Amino acid sequence: MTALTSGVAGAGSTGEVSGGNVAPETPVRAGRRGSRTWRWAVLLLAALYFLVPIAASVWFTIRDRGTGGLTAEHYTGIPGAEGFAETFGRSLTIAVLTVVLALLLMVPTVVLVELRLPRLRTTVELLTLLPLVLPPIALVVGVRSVLAWAPDYFFGTPLAEAFFALQRPSLPWILVLVYVVLALPFVYRALDAGLRGADLRTLTEAARSLGASWPRVLASVVLPLLRTSVLNASFLTVALVLGEFTIAQILGFRTFPTWILEISGNRPQLSVAVSVLSLAMTWALLLLISALDRRRAGEESA
């Protein structure tokens, strides 16, 4: 009995005693503190990698070369800069049309694959991955070749007029079509991720049993269900269109990115200021989508 008592006392001497119970010490994992330090170091390096160039760009745009002081004239002068309103409006129109066409194409496709044709999921995934496999330069060279010979080959026919309409400088629809192809991987992935986390089959069957037509189901059931996914897909598409330079330059169309290159020769600070402002707008859109997503999650949990 004495030995048992001394053994219990000895056990309590190495831990905390609370209410007569012996609480063992919390084990500390070896290397835990070191892994946390490495995590912070990696995050710090990543932050420096992104923030230092941005900070240097901002400093370049607000520094007055003449006096050496600070100025905001390069930012305030953006709206009145020659060609800004025209090219930005054109690129924004192209972005909106690209978003509309991509969603009109992919929303019914992902719903059809999810409900009726699940065996074609792999095929659709491979088809939407082709724009990532095919280099954009090869795509634009092929499009340029077709645009070069098709009007002459079909001269005098409605098809030739259609090719001319696609290349109208005020609104180049050929860019819209090419950008829809380039945006397919991002749009499909965003929509497919939204569908995998929802019971779409039950909701659509319930709507159909109540007499709703398929267009009504898409508008009243599918789109509200995929609201966050649609916003993500739209954001990625707009960012792609507003930042795409190679295809527009090779095809000879004047868009927002090509305009930035045009003014970089004689007004470099203005071009960098426009780029910084575009980056800020992109981040603002991303934060807005994240806020809407968190708000929706909070409403669903409530």
Buried (B, 14 or more C-beta within 10 A) or exposed (E): EEEEEEEEEEEBEEEEEEEEEBEEEEEEEEEEEEEEEEEEEEEEEEEEEEEEEEEEBBEBBBBEEEEEEEBEEBBEBBEEBEBBEBBBEBBBBBBBBBBBBBBEBBBBBBBBBBEEEEEEEEEBBEBBBEBEEEEBEEBBEEBBEEBEEBBEEBEEEEEBEEBEEBBEEEBBBBBBBBBBBBBBBBBBBBBBBBBEEBEBEEBBEEBBEEEBEBEEBBEEBBBEBBBBBBBBBBBBBBBBBBBBEBBBBBBEBBBBBBBBEBBBEEBEBBBBBBBBBBEEEBEEBBEEBEEEBEEBEEEEEE
